[in-house]
Amino acid sequence: LELARTDEERMAGLSGRANLPFDRGMLFVFPHADRYGIWMKDMRFAIDIVWADATKRIVHIEHEVQPDTYPQSFRPEKPALYVLETAAGETRHANLKVGDVLQFALEGAP
């Protein structure tokens, strides 16, 4: 996973890239839990978007979000501390669902 911890990294996200390999992703780490919106500005490929709370429990998933949805913003109904962006279809392939707990370790993060 690539990490996006700063405002600049989170704002840039995956924008402008040609693709995202199926076994890769970007993890957005926010300073506090909130209903963070994600949009597809300058995106060139579809992605899955996963929001997880401070305990890393998935609170919302958007599957196969297309670039042409911009300027629509996608956001969870519950606050999240983490947002994971993966290649479109990867969450279904991994059978991820709301309530599952993501497994990752971050230095200096819960």
Residue pairs with C-beta under 8 A, 6 or more apart in sequence:
1 24
1 25
1 26
1 27
1 84
1 104
2 24
2 25
2 26
2 27
3 9
3 26
3 27
3 29
3 106
4 10
4 12
4 13
4 26
4 27
4 28
4 29
5 29
10 28
10 30
13 26
13 28
13 38
13 85
14 20
14 26
14 43
14 47
14 85
15 41
15 42
15 43
16 42
16 44
17 44
17 45
18 44
18 45
19 44
19 45
19 87
20 26
20 45
20 47
20 85
20 86
20 87
21 87
22 87
22 89
22 90
22 93
24 86
24 87
25 84
25 85
25 86
25 87
25 90
26 84
26 85
27 82
27 83
27 84
27 104
27 106
28 36
28 82
28 83
28 84
28 85
29 81
29 82
29 106
29 109
30 36
30 80
30 81
30 82
30 83
32 81
33 53
33 54
33 79
33 80
33 81
34 79
34 80
35 75
35 76
35 77
35 78
35 79
35 80
36 51
36 75
36 76
36 80
36 83
37 73
37 74
37 75
38 49
38 62
38 65
38 73
38 74
38 75
38 83
38 85
39 69
39 70
39 71
39 72
39 73
39 74
40 47
40 65
40 66
40 67
40 68
40 69
40 70
40 72
41 70
41 71
43 67
43 70
44 67
45 67
45 87
45 88
46 64
46 65
46 66
46 67
46 88
47 64
47 65
47 85
47 86
47 87
47 88
48 61
48 62
48 63
48 64
48 65
48 85
48 86
48 87
48 88
48 89
48 90
48 91
48 92
49 61
49 62
49 65
49 74
49 83
49 84
49 85
50 58
50 60
50 61
50 83
50 84
50 85
50 86
50 91
50 96
50 102
51 58
51 59
51 60
51 61
51 75
51 76
51 78
51 80
51 82
51 83
52 58
52 59
52 80
52 81
52 82
52 83
52 84
52 101
52 102
53 59
53 78
53 79
53 80
53 81
53 82
54 81
54 110
55 101
55 110
56 82
56 101
56 102
56 103
56 104
57 99
57 100
57 101
57 102
58 96
58 97
58 98
58 99
58 100
58 101
58 102
59 76
59 77
59 78
59 79
59 80
59 98
60 75
60 76
60 77
60 78
60 80
60 98
61 91
61 96
61 97
61 98
62 74
63 88
63 89
63 91
63 92
64 88
64 89
65 74
65 88
81 110
82 102
84 102
